[in-house]
Every structure is written in structure tokens, then in C-alpha cells.
């Protein structure tokens, strides 16, 4: 066994040794704050993308019970790589968010009972903004369609029509 392997094993199995090593590192970082920060910046510059992905996976696992990748993979296959709401294809898996019913689980958490599928960012935010209220979404869609019909007919609702004047008052 190499010295490095022995060191890793001792660190992993001896809590007292681990505490001493952590304290020693903390003392060095406090005494060498500028060097420590510079080294951290260099490391993050070299490993930033990998670190962001690691953090994204860690956070997703915390939210979805430790197996977010498996859950997302299952939804991905079932939904054929499309958003379950707008049915648009995802460019890649990182654009897909596991949507859930917020009445079941608190914010940033989900369980097997409330997961609905993979949603794109736009749809996920949209249904979050209306608090998962399908009736409100129907009303919004109906009013949007009516406004678009007015636009097609050239019958815009203008300030002049609202005020009943030929000109708009200026402040």
C-alpha cells in the first residue's frame, strides 16, 4: 500500500487524526489567507464547470430523495426528451427540471407521489408563478387568445378607446 493510500485510510478511519488534520489546515488558511484564496481561485478556474455540475447534482439529489438522475432518466425516456407541458424537445438533460405538485411537498423537495414529469425552465416557472392553478392558466390562455384575435382584426384596445377621447393626455 502506498503512503498516500495509507494516509487516506487513516484519515477515513481515525476521527481523532481527521480532526487534527482539519484543524491544521484551518490554521494554515487563516495564517495564509491571500495564498489560500489565490489557490482556491486557481482551482475553481480550472475545475469550475465540473464543480458546478457536482453541486447541481448534489442539490438535485437533496431535493428529490437521493436518486435525481434515475428519476430524470426515467422521465426522459417516458417523455421522449420533451417537456411534459409544452411538448418541446429539450436540447439536453440539463435543461429539464423535475416538476412536482407543491401542495404535496414543500419548495425544493419532492416525493414519488407528487412528481409530474420533466418541465422546461419556462413552463416550470410559469406554473410556479400561478401556483399550479390550472383554472388561472385557462383564464390567461383564453384572454391571450382573445387579445390575439383583436390584434389580427386590427381592433387593438388603445388608451384613446379606454379614455373615450381622440388623443391621449400627456402628463
Order of alpha helices (4+ residues) and beta strands (2+ residues): alpha-alpha-alpha-alpha-beta-beta-alpha-alpha-alpha
